[in-house]
Amino acid sequence: MRFLDPADLPFPVITEEDVRVPVGDGVTLSARIRRPADSDAHPVPAILEYIPYRKRDLTAVRDSVHHPYIAGHGYACVRVDIRGTGESGGVLLDEYLESEQADAEAVLAWLADQPWCDGRTGMMGLSWGAFAALQVAARRPPSLRAVVIASFTEDRYADDMHYMGGCLLSDNLAEAGTMFAYATCPPDPELAGDAWRPMWFERLDAARPWATRWLRHQRRDAYWRHASVCEDYSAIACPVLASSGWADGYSNAVTRLLAHLDVPRKGLIGPWSHKFPHQGEPGPAIGYLQEVVRWWDHWLKDIDNGVMDGPMLRAWMQESVPPSTSYEERPGRWVGEPSWPSPHVTEVGYPLLGHRIGAPGDTRGPAGDTSVRSPLSVGQFAGKWASYSAPPDLPYDQREEDGGSIVFDSDPLTERLEILGSPHVDLEVSVDRPVAMIAARLSDVAEDGGATRVTYGLLNLTRRDGKEDEPSPLEPGRRYRVTIRLNGVAQAFPPGHRVRLSLSTSYWPLAWPPPEPVLLTVHGGGTGCLTLPVRPTGEPDDVADRPFGEPEGCEPLPTTLLTPGEQRWQVSRDLVDYRSTLEIVKDRGVERFEDHGMEVHRRAWERYDSVADDFCSARGETAWTMAFRRGDWDTRTETRQVLECDGEDFVLHATLDAYEGDHRVFSRTWRETIPRDLL
């Protein structure tokens, strides 16, 4: 990335560190405002990023790259901590609450009313910030003219880190652990003054493990429908610039927005994990901030800059790579589509014949049935639901996973095959248990046998036929027609490689296993079909007119690493007691922020284990340490969650301890039992 000196940007920028924004019920939120120095005399539009991740420290370095950059191009760039986080008042009890969105509307109204704002606002963000922007846009606040969103979903039940295809994701526990830690951190007394300690204890006293609430909603119900824009796409009335990455868990929402919104919109999908595109990993990163400024210039300043010219969707067509848990760069090229669904993409059905993926129209091969009862070990090389590229967390070679799966291989390809979109699999199946799941994986198999997972999908069969709100148990032995939808992807398969479809009845620990091992039978007779969204290789790429610039931003905030961190992603198996374990460590070390002297330590630890093929031995555990100190001020919170199960229930244990120095000042424990709902 090319780092710029803010002095070299078109507008000199001033920074207001802790501006209090009233949002009603006596609560004020803390905002950092960067704006052009002459904006009091020449008002500018305001851009809001609204997240719970602590602008003072935990996102300060990231924010310092893009907020001054946007401000230096003529905008008031405003970073606000959601209530109950950072130096904002109140408590944070859950994600995407009605009160959160009402607060955001109040912030936008306040911004529009400031003398340095011209009355027009935009919202931007990654992940939570993108969710917030899209959800608030659906409420149509009068000042909001456009949004820029990255790594998000508009479907909170089916396409977030909680559930996938009606299966419970382990990221449900992991993300609950993250927010259990973030929601219990103290404000900085340098800004909050003597109120820091009462504010901290208010947060500690209100804290609850969020996993409990999320586990109590195992179906698509009113809880998930709230703030899911997919319930009413027509609510969005402002222009949307949406992006994500193929390595991210949120790879599907961009194309759905392009297909369903009826507003000016553009989509961008690169090879990236859960990152902004200008910081994209795997690379190549792009000049995303230049694109963002062009978007704001057009929609907030009425500049006719051709931002809507060119393709509606730009996507990175990934070339074949050997399996690896991380990539510095993914080779490929940008392709453009004029609309979505694209006229360049055709859904092509490939019959499943015995253990073969046949050519379209092929009827050769055995017509018999194929069965599998997958071991719990299938899924240990699945990687993270949403890759963060730290530690390396992409899926590894799929051959060991394939040993516990039904596998269908194509013949070696005689010509290049490119796909762009969401594959799906149609099957006729039967099972021997009332609760069962299928994990479907699409892999690129090289001539040396290495199998790189391209995409995958999950389906809890009790929620088949789209019955996410009204699941029903399976009747053992009965045949069912089911469709499994895989995540969207752009991938090229070269000549000589094979396309592989693998089906398993477990995918632990990415997804929580059913209560019992399941025998799955896939019935033959030409009933199975893999449908691929094929983009003919002769189609024009439609992106040569304006290539992306190199990534750029402002020089990041200075910090000093005082203690090195640690990253680990370790799979192990004990052949004495047959325990299989995935252990993840994300320790950022101790970092000092040189502008205000605070020292911060973040350590996250996750462990997922099981014993042999005892499906009720599945267990997940997370533990976080968050420490903040400056001089004599020294605070720390330690949070822990353990999720266990039996055939009928989930059981969640949680602890929260807070310290000043070595003295524990707060402690609380929880034990919650939540019935399994056909899960």
Residue pairs with C-beta under 8 A, 6 or more apart in sequence:
1 65
1 278
1 279
1 285
1 550
1 551
1 552
1 553
2 550
2 551
2 552
2 553
3 65
3 552
3 553
3 554
3 555
3 556
4 69
4 552
4 553
4 554
4 555
5 554
5 555
6 12
6 13
6 68
6 69
6 72
6 554
6 555
9 68
9 69
9 72
9 73
9 554
10 72
10 73
10 74
11 36
11 37
11 38
11 71
11 72
11 73
11 74
12 36
12 37
12 38
12 72
13 34
13 35
13 36
13 37
13 68
13 71
13 72
14 34
14 35
14 36
14 37
15 32
15 33
15 34
15 68
16 31
16 32
16 33
16 34
16 35
17 32
17 191
18 30
18 31
18 32
18 87
18 191
19 30
19 31
19 32
19 33
20 28
20 29
20 30
20 31
21 28
21 29
21 30
21 31
21 80
21 106
21 107
21 110
22 28
22 106
22 110
23 29
23 83
23 102
23 103
23 106
23 107
24 102
24 103
24 106
26 89
27 83
27 88
27 89
27 90
27 103
28 88
28 89
29 80
29 81
29 82
29 83
29 88
29 89
29 103
29 107
30 55
30 80
30 81
30 86
30 87
30 88
30 191
31 78
31 79
31 80
31 81
31 107
32 55
32 63
32 67
32 78
32 79
33 76
33 77
33 78
34 67
34 68
34 71
34 76
34 77
34 78
35 44
35 46
35 71
35 75
35 76
35 77
35 116
36 42
36 44
36 71
36 72
36 74
36 75
36 76
39 76
39 116
39 117
40 115
40 116
43 115
43 116
43 117
43 118
43 119
44 74
44 75
44 76
44 116
44 117
44 118
45 75
45 76
45 117
45 118
45 120
45 121
45 122
45 145
45 296
45 300
45 301
46 75
46 76
46 77
46 78
46 111
46 112
46 114
46 117
46 120
46 121
46 122
47 70
47 75
47 76
47 77
47 78
47 121
47 122
47 123
47 124
47 296
48 78
48 80
48 104
48 107
48 108
48 111
48 121
48 122
48 123
48 124
49 63
49 67
49 77
49 78
49 79
49 80
49 123
49 124
49 125
49 129
50 80
50 82
50 104
50 107
50 123
50 125
50 129
50 132
50 133
50 136
51 59
51 81
51 82
51 125
51 127
51 128
51 129
51 132
52 81
52 82
52 84
52 85
52 86
52 92
52 128
52 179
52 182
52 183
53 59
53 81
53 85
53 128
53 182
54 60
54 81
54 85
54 86
54 182
54 185
55 63
55 79
55 80
55 81
55 86
56 86
56 87
56 188
56 191
56 596
56 598
57 188
57 593
57 598
57 600
57 628
58 182
58 600
58 602
59 79
60 557
60 593
61 556
61 557
61 559
62 276
62 279
62 556
63 79
64 554
64 555
64 556
64 557
65 278
65 279
65 553
65 554
65 556
66 276
66 278
66 289
66 292
66 553
66 554
67 77
67 79
68 77
68 554
69 289
69 293
69 552
69 553
69 554
70 77
70 289
70 292
70 293
70 296
71 77
72 554
73 293
73 296
73 297
74 301
75 296
75 300
76 111
76 114
76 116
76 117
78 107
78 111
80 88
80 107
81 87
81 88
82 88
82 92
82 100
82 103
82 132
83 89
83 90
83 91
83 92
83 99
83 100
83 103
84 90
84 91
84 92
84 93
84 183
84 203
84 206
85 92
85 182
85 183
85 185
86 187
86 188
87 187
87 188
87 191
87 192
89 199
91 183
91 202
91 203
91 206
91 207
92 179
92 182
92 183
92 203
93 183
93 206
93 208
94 210
94 213
95 128
95 131
95 179
95 210
96 131
96 132
96 135
96 156
96 226
96 227
98 226
100 132
101 132
101 135
101 136
101 139
101 227
104 123
104 132
104 136
105 136
105 139
105 141
108 121
108 123
108 136
108 141
108 143
108 144
109 141
109 143
111 117
111 121
111 143
112 119
112 120
112 121
112 142
112 143
119 143
120 143
120 145
120 300
121 141
121 143
121 144
121 145
121 300
122 144
122 145
122 146
122 147
122 148
122 296
122 299
122 300
123 129
123 132
123 133
123 136
123 137
123 144
123 147
123 148
124 130
124 133
124 147
124 148
124 149
124 292
125 131
125 132
125 133
125 148
125 149
125 150
126 150
126 151
126 274
126 275
126 276
127 150
127 151
127 152
127 250
127 274
129 149
130 149
130 150
130 151
130 152
131 152
131 153
131 227
133 147
133 148
133 149
134 147
134 149
134 152
134 154
134 229
134 236
134 240
135 227
135 229
136 144
137 144
137 147
137 235
137 236
137 237
137 238
137 240
138 229
138 232
138 235
138 236
139 235
140 235
140 237
140 238
144 238
145 238
145 239
145 299
145 300
146 238
146 239
146 240
146 241
146 295
146 296
146 299
146 300
147 238
147 239
147 240
147 241
148 241
148 292
148 295
148 296
149 240
149 241
149 242
149 243
150 242
150 243
150 244
150 276
150 277
151 243
151 244
151 245
151 248
151 250
151 274
151 275
151 386
152 242
152 244
152 250
152 253
153 159
153 160
153 250
153 252
153 253
154 228
154 229
154 230
154 233
154 253
154 256
154 257
155 228
155 230
155 253
155 256
156 162
156 224
156 225
156 226
156 227
156 228
157 163
157 220
157 224
157 225
157 228
157 468
158 164
158 165
158 166
158 220
158 468
159 250
159 252
159 253
161 169
161 171
161 172
161 174
161 175
161 249
161 385
161 386
162 168
162 169
162 171
162 172
162 175
162 214
163 169
163 172
163 218
164 385
164 457
164 458
164 511
165 437
165 457
165 458
165 459
165 460
165 463
165 484
165 485
166 458
166 459
166 460
166 462
166 463
166 468
166 471
166 679
167 437
167 458
167 459
167 460
167 507
167 511
167 512
167 679
168 215
168 218
168 511
168 512
168 679
169 385
169 510
169 511
169 512
170 385
170 509
170 510
170 511
170 512
170 608
170 620
171 249
171 384
171 385
171 386
172 211
172 214
172 215
173 211
173 620
173 622
173 641
173 643
174 606
174 620
174 622
175 210
176 209
176 210
176 211
176 214
176 622
176 641
177 211
177 604
177 606
177 622
177 623
177 624
177 639
177 641
178 604
178 624
179 210
180 207
180 209
180 210
180 211
180 624
180 639
180 641
180 654
180 656
181 604
181 624
181 626
181 637
181 639
182 626
183 203
183 207
184 203
184 204
184 207
184 626
184 637
184 639
184 656
184 658
185 200
185 203
185 626
185 628
185 637
186 196
186 197
186 199
186 200
186 203
186 628
186 635
187 195
187 196
187 199
187 200
188 196
188 596
188 598
188 628
189 196
189 197
189 633
190 596
190 598
190 630
192 199
200 635
200 658
201 666
204 637
204 656
204 658
204 666
204 668
205 666
207 656
207 668
208 670
209 641
209 652
209 654
209 670
209 672
211 641
211 643
211 652
211 654
212 652
212 654
212 670
212 672
212 674
213 223
215 650
215 652
215 674
216 674
217 223
217 224
218 676
218 677
218 678
218 679
219 463
219 468
219 469
219 470
219 471
219 677
220 468
220 469
221 469
225 231
229 235
229 236
230 256
230 260
233 257
233 260
233 261
233 262
234 262
236 261
236 263
237 263
238 263
238 299
239 263
239 264
239 265
239 295
239 299
240 257
240 261
240 263
240 264
240 265
240 266
241 265
241 266
241 268
241 291
241 292
241 295
242 253
242 254
242 257
242 258
242 265
242 266
242 267
242 268
243 254
243 267
243 268
243 269
243 270
243 277
243 288
244 250
244 251
244 253
244 254
244 268
244 269
244 272
245 251
245 269
245 270
245 271
245 272
245 273
245 274
245 275
245 277
245 280
246 269
246 270
246 271
246 272
246 316
246 318
246 330
246 488
246 489
246 490
247 271
247 272
247 273
247 282
247 387
247 389
247 394
248 272
248 273
248 274
248 386
248 387
249 274
249 384
249 385
249 386
249 387
250 274
250 386
251 269
251 487
251 488
251 489
252 422
252 487
252 488
254 267
254 268
254 269
254 313
255 267
255 269
255 313
255 340
255 421
255 422
255 488
257 265
257 267
258 265
258 267
258 312
258 313
258 339
258 340
259 340
259 341
264 299
264 308
265 312
266 295
266 307
266 308
266 312
266 313
267 312
267 313
267 314
267 315
267 340
268 277
268 291
268 313
268 314
268 315
269 313
269 314
269 315
269 316
269 488
269 490
270 277
270 280
270 284
270 285
270 286
270 315
270 316
271 280
271 282
271 283
271 284
271 316
271 318
271 327
271 329
271 330
271 332
272 280
272 281
272 282
272 285
273 280
273 281
273 282
273 386
273 387
273 388
273 389
273 394
274 386
274 387
274 388
274 389
275 281
275 388
275 389
276 288
277 285
277 286
277 288
277 551
278 285
278 286
278 287
278 288
278 289
278 551
278 552
278 553
279 285
279 551
280 286
280 288
280 551
281 328
281 389
282 326
282 327
282 328
282 329
282 330
282 389
283 328
283 329
283 330
284 329
285 551
286 548
286 549
286 550
286 551
287 548
287 549
287 550
287 551
287 552
288 548
288 551
289 551
289 552
289 553
290 548
290 549
290 552
291 548
294 305
294 307
295 307
297 303
297 305
297 307
298 304
298 305
298 307
298 308
299 307
309 545
309 546
310 336
310 542
310 543
310 545
310 546
311 336
311 337
311 338
311 542
311 543
312 337
312 338
312 339
312 340
313 336
313 337
313 339
313 340
313 342
314 334
314 335
314 336
314 543
315 334
315 335
315 336
315 337
315 420
315 490
316 330
316 332
316 333
316 334
316 335
316 490
317 332
317 333
317 334
317 335
317 418
317 420
317 490
317 491
317 492
317 535
318 330
318 331
318 332
318 489
318 490
318 491
318 492
319 330
319 331
319 332
319 492
319 494
320 444
320 446
320 452
320 491
320 492
320 493
320 494
320 497
321 327
321 330
321 331
321 452
322 446
322 450
322 452
323 395
323 396
323 397
323 398
323 450
323 451
323 452
323 453
324 392
324 394
324 396
325 383
325 392
325 393
325 394
325 395
325 396
325 569
326 389
326 392
326 393
326 394
327 394
332 490
332 492
333 541
334 541
334 543
334 547
334 548
335 420
335 490
335 535
335 539
335 541
335 542
335 543
336 541
336 542
336 543
337 344
337 345
337 420
337 542
338 542
341 421
342 420
342 421
342 535
344 420
344 535
344 536
344 539
345 420
345 421
345 533
345 534
345 535
346 533
346 534
346 536
347 421
347 531
347 532
347 533
347 534
348 360
348 531
348 532
348 533
348 534
349 360
349 529
349 530
349 531
350 357
350 358
350 359
350 360
350 362
350 410
350 499
350 529
350 530
350 531
350 532
351 357
351 358
351 360
351 361
351 362
351 363
351 526
351 528
351 529
352 358
352 408
352 427
352 501
352 522
352 524
352 528
352 529
352 530
353 362
353 363
353 364
353 365
353 366
353 367
353 524
353 526
354 365
354 366
354 367
354 368
354 370
354 524
355 370
355 406
355 407
355 408
355 409
356 364
356 365
356 408
356 409
356 410
356 411
357 408
357 409
357 410
357 499
357 500
357 501
357 530
358 364
358 365
358 410
359 411
363 526
366 524
367 524
367 525
367 526
368 524
369 521
369 522
369 523
369 524
370 406
370 521
370 522
370 524
371 406
371 519
371 520
371 521
371 522
372 404
372 405
372 406
372 503
372 504
372 505
372 519
372 520
373 505
373 517
373 518
373 519
373 520
374 404
374 405
374 504
374 505
374 506
374 517
374 518
374 520
375 404
375 506
375 613
376 506
376 508
376 513
376 580
376 610
376 612
376 613
376 614
376 615
376 618
377 400
377 404
377 573
377 580
378 401
378 404
378 405
378 439
378 504
378 506
378 507
378 508
379 401
379 439
379 504
379 506
379 507
379 508
379 509
379 510
379 511
380 400
380 401
380 508
380 509
380 571
380 580
380 582
381 395
381 396
381 397
381 398
381 400
381 401
381 571
382 395
382 401
382 453
382 456
382 507
382 509
382 510
383 393
383 394
383 395
383 396
383 510
384 393
384 394
384 510
385 510
387 393
387 394
390 567
390 586
391 567
391 568
391 569
391 584
391 585
391 586
392 569
393 569
393 584
395 452
395 453
397 450
397 451
397 452
398 441
398 443
398 451
398 452
398 453
398 500
398 502
399 449
399 450
399 451
401 441
401 502
401 504
402 443
402 451
402 500
402 502
404 504
404 506
405 441
405 502
405 503
405 504
406 502
406 503
406 504
406 520
406 522
407 500
407 501
407 502
407 503
408 500
408 501
408 502
408 530
409 445
409 498
409 499
409 500
410 498
410 499
410 500
411 498
412 447
412 495
412 496
412 497
412 498
413 493
413 494
413 495
413 496
413 497
413 498
413 499
414 495
415 495
415 537
416 492
416 493
416 494
416 495
416 537
417 492
417 493
417 499
417 532
417 534
418 490
418 491
418 492
418 493
418 534
418 535
418 536
418 537
419 489
419 490
419 491
419 493
419 532
419 533
419 534
419 535
420 489
420 490
420 533
420 535
421 488
421 489
421 533
422 485
422 486
422 487
422 488
422 489
422 533
423 442
423 455
423 485
423 486
423 489
423 530
423 531
423 532
423 533
424 457
424 483
424 484
424 485
424 486
424 531
425 440
425 457
425 483
425 484
425 486
425 501
425 503
425 528
425 529
425 530
425 531
426 481
426 482
426 483
426 527
426 528
426 529
426 531
427 438
427 481
427 482
427 483
427 484
427 503
427 522
427 523
427 527
427 528
428 479
428 480
428 481
428 482
428 522
428 523
428 525
428 527
428 528
429 438
429 461
429 479
429 480
429 482
429 520
429 521
429 522
429 523
430 476
430 477
430 478
430 479
430 480
430 520
430 521
430 523
431 461
431 474
431 476
431 505
431 518
431 519
431 520
431 521
432 476
432 477
432 518
432 519
433 474
433 476
433 514
433 515
433 516
433 517
433 518
433 519
434 462
434 473
434 474
434 475
434 476
434 678
435 460
435 461
435 462
435 473
435 474
435 514
435 515
435 516
435 518
435 678
435 679
436 460
436 461
436 462
436 474
436 505
436 514
436 518
436 520
437 458
437 459
437 460
437 461
437 505
437 506
437 507
437 511
437 513
437 514
437 518
438 458
438 459
438 461
438 482
438 484
438 503
438 504
438 505
438 520
439 456
439 457
439 458
439 503
439 504
439 505
439 506
439 507
439 511
440 456
440 457
440 458
440 459
440 484
440 486
440 501
440 502
440 503
441 453
441 455
441 456
441 500
441 501
441 502
441 503
441 504
442 453
442 454
442 455
442 456
442 486
442 499
442 500
442 501
442 530
443 451
443 452
443 453
443 454
443 499
443 500
443 501
443 502
444 451
444 452
444 454
444 491
444 493
444 497
444 499
444 500
445 451
445 497
445 498
445 499
445 500
446 452
446 497
447 496
447 497
451 500
454 489
454 491
455 486
455 487
455 488
455 489
455 491
456 486
456 487
456 507
457 484
457 485
457 486
457 487
458 484
458 507
458 511
459 482
459 483
459 484
459 485
460 471
460 678
460 679
461 474
461 480
461 482
462 471
462 472
462 473
462 474
462 678
462 679
463 471
463 678
464 480
464 482
465 482
471 677
471 678
472 678
473 678
474 480
479 523
481 527
490 535
493 499
499 530
499 532
501 530
503 520
503 522
505 514
505 517
505 518
505 519
505 520
506 513
506 514
506 517
506 615
508 608
508 610
508 618
509 582
509 608
509 610
509 618
509 620
512 618
512 645
512 679
513 610
513 615
513 618
514 615
514 679
515 615
515 616
515 645
515 646
515 647
515 648
515 676
516 615
516 647
517 613
517 615
522 528
557 593
557 594
557 595
558 594
558 595
559 591
559 592
559 593
559 594
560 591
560 592
560 594
561 589
561 590
561 591
562 589
562 590
562 591
562 592
562 599
563 589
563 590
563 601
564 589
565 587
565 588
565 589
566 585
566 587
566 589
567 585
567 586
567 587
568 583
568 584
568 585
569 582
569 583
569 584
570 581
570 582
570 583
570 584
571 580
571 581
571 582
572 580
572 581
572 583
573 579
573 580
573 581
574 580
574 581
577 611
578 611
578 612
579 609
579 610
579 611
580 609
580 610
580 611
581 607
581 608
581 609
582 606
582 607
582 608
582 609
583 605
583 606
583 607
584 604
584 605
584 606
584 607
585 603
585 604
585 605
586 602
586 603
586 604
586 605
587 602
587 603
587 604
588 601
588 602
588 603
589 601
590 599
590 600
590 601
590 627
591 599
591 600
591 601
592 598
592 599
592 600
593 599
593 600
596 630
597 630
597 631
598 628
598 629
598 630
599 627
599 628
599 629
599 630
600 627
600 628
601 625
601 626
601 627
602 624
602 625
602 626
602 627
603 624
603 625
604 622
604 623
604 624
605 622
605 623
605 624
606 620
606 621
606 622
607 620
607 621
607 622
608 618
608 619
608 620
608 621
609 617
609 618
609 619
610 617
610 618
610 619
611 617
616 645
616 646
616 647
618 644
618 645
619 642
619 643
619 644
619 645
620 641
620 642
620 643
621 640
621 641
621 642
621 643
622 639
622 640
622 641
623 638
623 639
623 640
623 641
624 637
624 638
624 639
624 640
625 636
625 637
625 638
626 636
626 637
626 639
627 634
627 635
627 636
627 637
628 634
628 635
628 636
629 635
634 660
634 661
635 658
635 659
635 660
636 658
636 659
637 656
637 657
637 658
637 659
638 655
638 656
638 657
638 658
638 659
639 654
639 655
639 656
639 657
640 653
640 654
640 655
641 652
641 653
641 654
642 652
642 653
642 654
643 650
643 651
643 652
644 650
644 651
644 653
645 651
645 676
647 676
648 675
648 676
649 673
649 674
649 675
649 676
650 673
650 674
650 675
650 676
651 671
651 672
651 673
651 674
652 670
652 671
652 672
652 673
652 674
653 669
653 670
653 671
654 669
654 670
654 671
654 672
655 667
655 668
655 669
655 670
656 666
656 667
656 668
656 669
657 664
657 666
657 667
658 664
658 665
658 666
658 667
659 665
